[in-house]
Structure formats: structure tokens, C-alpha cells
Amino acid sequence: MLDVTHIEYTPETSPLLAGEHAIHGAVAADSVDQYVAGHYGHPVQEQRALADGKAVVDLSHYGIVTVTGAERLSWLHTLTTQQLQGMPVPLNSEALFLDLRGRIEIATKVHDDGETTYLITEPTMNASLLDWLTRMQFAARVELADRTGELALLGATDEVPGLDRPVWVDPWPGVSPGGFAYTEAPADHPAVHEDYACHLYILDAEQLVETVTALPEDFRVAGVMASEALRVAAGRPRQLFDTDERSIPHELDWIRTAVHLEKGCYKGQETVARVHNLGHPPRRLVGLLIDGSGHGLPEVGADIIVRPETDDEESMAAARSIGTLKSVAMHHEMGAIGTAIIRRNTKPEAELIIREMPPAGSADDEKPNFTAAAQETLTSPSAGKVVGRVQGLTNLRR
């Protein structure tokens, strides 16, 4: 079977960030979010308003691929990790496209309104998804279209007055039918503590400015720095941020919402079943409470090490890396937070150090930067190997 070919795609810059309709104070975000605003001059206030359900976030740079036709759900059912065939509509779900080794290639948020299936991807991923689906179409009675740029997304944490009901409501941190939670004590999951919620609205891109302008007086527009901080605090995995070319769903506790363990054959299923039933994922996602005494946030991509017994700079510089810093954010209550992918067998109580090495070509006397971080378990070290395990302790359905 074909693997996904990653195609370069550049989203359009949001009119709320640049141009005659740009919101005053808009500052571009980083990485693949650079096409929308990171904030509009008041990042802390924006984040608080979003957490309180009084803000919307411009996510118009996300990809949207649509599938129409009588066989759309049964066809997608054979290609993804999720149970889509025979499900009632409107359908609100999440699905992964894996390679033959079970590694995540494309993560999608799935909505079906009875006529059209909307596949929402991370920014820049829509062209790759459309290309692969086109090559897999064969004789299936479906029609595909990339509607990125034609349609736009607004995010919120609650229903927004004046807008139609949200198209997609994030199932995280619940356990979807056929899913499984690797959290040892689901009630202690950070998303439960933070009362995490994400609602997405799809609208015509031409209506984006008008829609935002017509928001109720007590609402505001927040940048993606706000939504990212709430996501990181909830331990909610995001492709292109918390994943890499080796990521499998188990490492991110993504079995809970994006994988149906009882459905039929799909690409990568053998790995999913083998690791879940008989093995363990090699790595696991952890939340980080980062020492905020330094200047700024540590750089994504930095090494993660376990604090050595002799924690002098020489020992920490020589310590073996156990993982990588994946996401960072400044939370309005928790301060500096992040996520990291680390070795699964790292002890949950171990104190971690974020090690930022000097860039290539730096002066010889430039030293690494070390930042302490406390772990928060997101994926349990005991993830996988459920055959023979007592059931009911780690699998909580909501």
C-alpha cells in the first residue's frame, strides 16, 4: 500500500493578522501557526477570556478536506483507525492515518453532517491528505475536495452566541467507543482538572471578518498562544508539535479518542494491536511544570535528561538524553508548562532537566542552558500489554 507523500503547502495569511481588516495589535504566531495571530497585544487577558468561554480563536490556517458520496464513511472506515461505518450522523470523531509500521502520518478531526465528511488537519497537512486519498480512491463512489482557504475555522471553549452549534467538539479527555485510556487514574488527568474543552466552528472564509466583528460585546478574539496554553495544560496531543516521524498512538495516549480497537483491518493495525495487547510503546508523553525563574521559555527540540545525582553543569552536560521537549507555553495560572516525549521506563517521580545546547558555531566558552522541570504523567509507564491485566482500573468511559 502507498505511504503518504508529504507535500509542501503554504496556508494563506489570515485577514485578522494582516491587511485592511487586521485586528490592532496582532502579532504573528510561531511555527506552522505563523499564518494567524499568536496574540493581539494582551496574551494573558486573551487566555483568561478563552478559558472563561468568552473568546474565539482564529484557526483559519487549518486544513479542511471534504469527502462526499454515498460510500464516503465506509471508504474512510477502511483507511483510518476509527470506526466510521454505520455511525449515526451528525458524526463527531477523530481518526488517524498510519503507515504500515503503525506510525502516525496524518491526524484528523472528523465531522459528518449526513452529506459531507469534513476532515480537519493540522496546518500544511491538507495537500498531503488530499493527494493520498486521491491515490486510494480507486472505484469508490466518493468525491474529494480541498476546501482549505475557502472554509475557515473558529475555535472556542464553549458555544458562541450568534454562531450555529459547533461543528466539532473535542472528545478529549474522554474515552471514545472502542478506545482505551492509558492513564492510571483517569479522574486525575490534567484535562479533567483544567476543565478542558475545544469547540470548532466551520464558516465561509469570506465571513470570517464579519463573524468576528459581530461577536457579543463581552467576547474578544484570542490568539493561538491562548489556545495552545490550554491545550498543553490539558495534555492534549497535537500533530506536528507532540509527534515526530516515529510516533505511534500509544505513546501519546491517543488510543483513547482516535483509535477503535475492535474495528476491522486498516493500515498499521497490526502494530496497534500488538503494542496494545502484548507490548509497550518505547516512549511516552509527559507534561512538564517548568522552572520559571529563567528568562523566557526553553526552546522546543531541547534534550530532556534525568537530573544526575551530582547535578553540576559538567555532569548534566554529559548526561544521556531520554527525550525531547515538544511543546511549551506560558499558562495564565500555572506559569511555564510544556510537554515532552521521553523513554517509557523513566520513573514518574524522576526530576527532569531541559538541556539546551549552544547552537552550532557558537563561541567555545558558551555553555548549555539547564532548566528544571517536574513531570506530570500523561501516558502511563505501564501503557500497553493489556492481555492478562485486570480490566476496569485504567479504562474509564465518559
Secondary structure, DSSP 4 states (H G I P E B T S, - for coil): -PPPPP----PPPPTTTSSTTPPTT-EE-SGGGTTSEEESS-HHHHHHHHHTT-EEEE-TTSEEEEEESTTHHHHHHHHSSS--TT--SSEEEEEEEE-TTS-EEEEEEEEE-SSEEEEEE-TT-HHHHHHHHHHT-TT-S-EEEE-BTTEEEEEESS--TTSPPPSEE--TTS--TT-----SSGGG-HHHHTT---EEEEEEGGGHHHHHHTS-TT-EEE-HHHHHHHHHHTT---TTTT--TT--GGGGTTHHHH--TTS---TTHHHHHHHHHT---SEEEEEEEE-TTSSSPPPTT-EEEEPPSS-SHHHHHHSPP-EEEEEEEEETTTEEEEEEEEETTS-TT--EEEEEPPPTT--TT---EEEEEEEEESS-TT-S--TTSPTTSS----
